[in-house]
Amino acid sequence: ATVVNQTSIDTVAAAHQRATREIAEYGHPQERIIFTTSPEWVGVWRAGDTFLLQSNLLLDSQRNFAPGLTARFMILSTTVNFADNGYRQWQVTAIRV
């Protein structure tokens, strides 16, 4: 839980207004990625783990949208589907941290 210690918020309405403003500004991640692995990829993805994404094809918002992204992402959720021959195919949702 996050606690905001600000004495100028003295009513429930003021606290609600502040919370609504902060959720609008900070509530959604700036960069989110969803990808699916190929069935032959061997490994496990777990929510909470981080990984380094390196791509020359993606734009980097923290470098004025210059081409080329090297950034750490944290996994929010994963889904695994089982394919033929015992292979697994992962769908991963992650945000930039």
ZARO-366070 format. One record per residue (C-alpha): x, y, z; residue in three letters. Coordinates in nm, 2 decimals. Layout:
BEGIN
{X:X Y:Y Z:Z res:ALA} $
...
//
This chain:
BEGIN
{X:0.00 Y:0.00 Z:0.00 res:ALA} $
{X:0.11 Y:0.35 Z:-0.07 res:THR} $
{X:0.06 Y:0.63 Z:0.18 res:VAL} $
{X:0.05 Y:0.99 Z:0.09 res:VAL} $
{X:0.13 Y:1.22 Z:0.38 res:ASN} $
{X:0.00 Y:1.55 Z:0.28 res:GLN} $
{X:-0.17 Y:1.78 Z:0.54 res:THR} $
{X:-0.35 Y:1.99 Z:0.27 res:SER} $
{X:-0.58 Y:1.70 Z:0.20 res:ILE} $
{X:-0.84 Y:1.74 Z:0.47 res:ASP} $
{X:-1.16 Y:1.59 Z:0.32 res:THR} $
{X:-1.25 Y:1.26 Z:0.17 res:VAL} $
{X:-1.35 Y:1.44 Z:-0.15 res:ALA} $
{X:-1.00 Y:1.60 Z:-0.18 res:ALA} $
{X:-0.84 Y:1.26 Z:-0.12 res:ALA} $
{X:-1.06 Y:1.10 Z:-0.39 res:HIS} $
{X:-0.97 Y:1.38 Z:-0.63 res:GLN} $
{X:-0.60 Y:1.34 Z:-0.57 res:ARG} $
{X:-0.62 Y:0.96 Z:-0.60 res:ALA} $
{X:-0.82 Y:0.99 Z:-0.93 res:THR} $
{X:-0.56 Y:1.23 Z:-1.07 res:ARG} $
{X:-0.27 Y:1.01 Z:-0.97 res:GLU} $
{X:-0.43 Y:0.69 Z:-1.11 res:ILE} $
{X:-0.49 Y:0.88 Z:-1.44 res:ALA} $
{X:-0.13 Y:0.99 Z:-1.45 res:GLU} $
{X:0.06 Y:0.68 Z:-1.31 res:TYR} $
{X:-0.20 Y:0.40 Z:-1.32 res:GLY} $
{X:-0.10 Y:0.26 Z:-1.66 res:HIS} $
{X:0.24 Y:0.15 Z:-1.77 res:PRO} $
{X:0.40 Y:0.36 Z:-2.03 res:GLN} $
{X:0.54 Y:0.06 Z:-2.22 res:GLU} $
{X:0.38 Y:-0.28 Z:-2.22 res:ARG} $
{X:0.47 Y:-0.57 Z:-2.45 res:ILE} $
{X:0.28 Y:-0.89 Z:-2.53 res:ILE} $
{X:0.46 Y:-1.16 Z:-2.72 res:PHE} $
{X:0.42 Y:-1.53 Z:-2.80 res:THR} $
{X:0.72 Y:-1.77 Z:-2.81 res:THR} $
{X:0.77 Y:-2.02 Z:-3.08 res:SER} $
{X:0.68 Y:-2.38 Z:-2.98 res:PRO} $
{X:1.05 Y:-2.49 Z:-3.00 res:GLU} $
{X:1.16 Y:-2.23 Z:-2.74 res:TRP} $
{X:1.28 Y:-2.42 Z:-2.43 res:VAL} $
{X:1.24 Y:-2.23 Z:-2.10 res:GLY} $
{X:1.00 Y:-2.11 Z:-1.84 res:VAL} $
{X:0.85 Y:-1.76 Z:-1.80 res:TRP} $
{X:0.72 Y:-1.66 Z:-1.45 res:ARG} $
{X:0.53 Y:-1.36 Z:-1.34 res:ALA} $
{X:0.76 Y:-1.13 Z:-1.14 res:GLY} $
{X:1.07 Y:-1.23 Z:-1.33 res:ASP} $
{X:1.26 Y:-0.96 Z:-1.54 res:THR} $
{X:1.43 Y:-0.99 Z:-1.87 res:PHE} $
{X:1.63 Y:-0.77 Z:-2.10 res:LEU} $
{X:1.47 Y:-0.69 Z:-2.43 res:LEU} $
{X:1.71 Y:-0.58 Z:-2.71 res:GLN} $
{X:1.56 Y:-0.49 Z:-3.05 res:SER} $
{X:1.68 Y:-0.27 Z:-3.34 res:ASN} $
{X:1.32 Y:-0.26 Z:-3.47 res:LEU} $
{X:1.15 Y:-0.10 Z:-3.16 res:LEU} $
{X:1.15 Y:0.27 Z:-3.07 res:LEU} $
{X:1.28 Y:0.38 Z:-2.73 res:ASP} $
{X:1.05 Y:0.63 Z:-2.57 res:SER} $
{X:1.31 Y:0.72 Z:-2.31 res:GLN} $
{X:1.55 Y:0.83 Z:-2.60 res:ARG} $
{X:1.30 Y:1.05 Z:-2.79 res:ASN} $
{X:1.17 Y:0.75 Z:-2.97 res:PHE} $
{X:1.50 Y:0.68 Z:-3.14 res:ALA} $
{X:1.53 Y:0.34 Z:-3.31 res:PRO} $
{X:1.67 Y:0.06 Z:-3.11 res:GLY} $
{X:1.55 Y:-0.05 Z:-2.77 res:LEU} $
{X:1.75 Y:-0.21 Z:-2.49 res:THR} $
{X:1.54 Y:-0.22 Z:-2.17 res:ALA} $
{X:1.45 Y:-0.43 Z:-1.87 res:ARG} $
{X:1.09 Y:-0.56 Z:-1.85 res:PHE} $
{X:0.90 Y:-0.73 Z:-1.57 res:MET} $
{X:0.66 Y:-1.01 Z:-1.65 res:ILE} $
{X:0.30 Y:-0.94 Z:-1.53 res:LEU} $
{X:0.14 Y:-1.26 Z:-1.66 res:SER} $
{X:0.20 Y:-1.57 Z:-1.86 res:THR} $
{X:-0.01 Y:-1.83 Z:-2.04 res:THR} $
{X:0.11 Y:-2.16 Z:-2.16 res:VAL} $
{X:-0.04 Y:-2.37 Z:-2.43 res:ASN} $
{X:0.08 Y:-2.72 Z:-2.52 res:PHE} $
{X:0.15 Y:-2.79 Z:-2.88 res:ALA} $
{X:0.23 Y:-3.11 Z:-3.07 res:ASP} $
{X:0.53 Y:-3.33 Z:-2.98 res:ASN} $
{X:0.53 Y:-3.20 Z:-2.62 res:GLY} $
{X:0.62 Y:-2.85 Z:-2.70 res:TYR} $
{X:0.50 Y:-2.55 Z:-2.50 res:ARG} $
{X:0.41 Y:-2.21 Z:-2.64 res:GLN} $
{X:0.41 Y:-1.91 Z:-2.40 res:TRP} $
{X:0.22 Y:-1.58 Z:-2.42 res:GLN} $
{X:0.39 Y:-1.32 Z:-2.20 res:VAL} $
{X:0.27 Y:-0.98 Z:-2.09 res:THR} $
{X:0.54 Y:-0.75 Z:-1.94 res:ALA} $
{X:0.60 Y:-0.38 Z:-1.86 res:ILE} $
{X:0.91 Y:-0.17 Z:-1.88 res:ARG} $
{X:1.07 Y:-0.11 Z:-1.54 res:VAL} $
//
